[in-house]
Structures are given as C-alpha cells and as structure tokens.
Amino acid sequence: MSAPNLNSGLESPLPAAARPRRKPQADLYTILLAISLVAILLGILFLYLFMQTYEFKFPDKTPVGMVTAWFPTVCSFAGP
C-alpha cells in the first residue's frame, strides 16, 4: 500500500524540473530595450542613407612607406 500524501495541497507532487512554467511577461524594461534597438537600427540606416547622398567614400589604406617614414620621427623624440 502506498503512503498517503501529507502535503497540504499547496505543493505539486511533481518534482520542480517537471512542473509546467509560465512564460515570463514582458515588462517596461524589455519594451525600452526593444525601443532602443529599433532606434539604433534606424540611426544606422539614416547614417548610411546620408553617406550615400553625399557620395561619401572611405579612403584607401595608408601605404606602408608612409607609416615607416613617420615612425622614426616619433621615436626620435622619445629620448635615449
């Protein structure tokens, strides 16, 4: 014969891992996080469109000779 359940009815007979869980509801901070994500994405989009309007182009990479010509002058002021 099985032992009677002495719980007061408040606890579920299932273990904690097997109990069904409620889906957490979105609160104010989750909504603010979503709004800030949309604002950042809109800012990126508008910056891209602004750059395309004025035909903004990124400069080419600096040639290696230019960096080596500049580097010794900086190091000469560093001291002995």
C-alpha positions as CSV (number, residue, x, y, z in Angstrom):
1,M,0.0,0.0,0.0
2,S,1.3,3.5,-0.8
3,A,1.9,6.1,1.8
4,P,-0.7,8.9,2.0
5,N,0.3,12.3,0.7
6,L,0.7,14.6,3.7
7,N,1.1,17.8,1.7
8,S,-1.4,20.5,2.3
9,G,-2.3,20.7,-1.3
10,L,-0.1,23.7,-2.0
11,E,2.8,21.8,-3.4
12,S,2.7,19.9,-6.6
13,P,3.5,16.2,-6.4
14,L,5.8,16.6,-9.4
15,P,9.5,17.5,-9.0
16,A,10.4,21.1,-9.6
17,A,12.0,20.4,-13.0
18,A,8.9,18.6,-14.3
19,R,6.3,21.3,-13.3
20,P,4.9,23.5,-16.1
21,R,6.3,27.0,-16.1
22,R,4.5,30.2,-17.0
23,K,6.0,32.2,-19.8
24,P,7.5,35.4,-18.3
25,Q,5.7,38.6,-19.3
26,A,7.5,41.5,-20.9
27,D,7.9,44.3,-18.5
28,L,8.7,48.0,-19.0
29,Y,12.4,47.4,-19.3
30,T,12.0,44.8,-22.0
31,I,9.9,47.3,-24.0
32,L,12.5,50.0,-23.5
33,L,15.2,47.6,-24.7
34,A,13.3,46.9,-27.9
35,I,12.7,50.6,-28.5
36,S,16.4,51.3,-28.1
37,L,17.3,48.5,-30.5
38,V,14.9,50.0,-33.1
39,A,16.4,53.5,-32.6
40,I,19.9,52.2,-33.1
41,L,19.0,50.4,-36.2
42,L,17.2,53.4,-37.6
43,G,20.2,55.6,-36.8
44,I,22.5,53.2,-38.7
45,L,20.1,53.2,-41.7
46,F,19.8,57.0,-41.7
47,L,23.6,57.4,-41.5
48,Y,24.0,55.0,-44.4
49,L,21.5,57.0,-46.5
50,F,23.2,60.3,-45.5
51,M,26.5,58.9,-46.6
52,Q,25.1,57.7,-49.9
53,T,23.5,61.2,-50.6
54,Y,26.9,62.9,-50.5
55,E,28.8,60.0,-52.1
56,F,31.0,59.5,-49.1
57,K,33.8,57.1,-49.8
58,F,36.2,55.7,-47.3
59,P,39.9,56.5,-48.1
60,D,42.2,53.7,-49.2
61,K,44.5,52.2,-46.7
62,T,47.7,54.0,-45.8
63,P,50.7,52.8,-47.8
64,V,53.4,51.1,-45.8
65,G,56.1,53.6,-46.9
66,M,54.2,56.4,-45.3
67,V,54.0,54.7,-42.0
68,T,57.7,53.9,-41.9
69,A,58.6,57.4,-42.8
70,W,56.5,58.8,-40.0
71,F,57.5,56.3,-37.3
72,P,61.2,57.2,-36.9
73,T,60.4,60.9,-36.3
74,V,58.1,60.0,-33.5
75,C,60.6,57.7,-31.9
76,S,63.4,60.2,-32.1
77,F,61.6,62.5,-29.6
78,A,61.1,59.6,-27.1
79,G,64.6,60.1,-25.6
80,P,67.7,58.0,-25.3
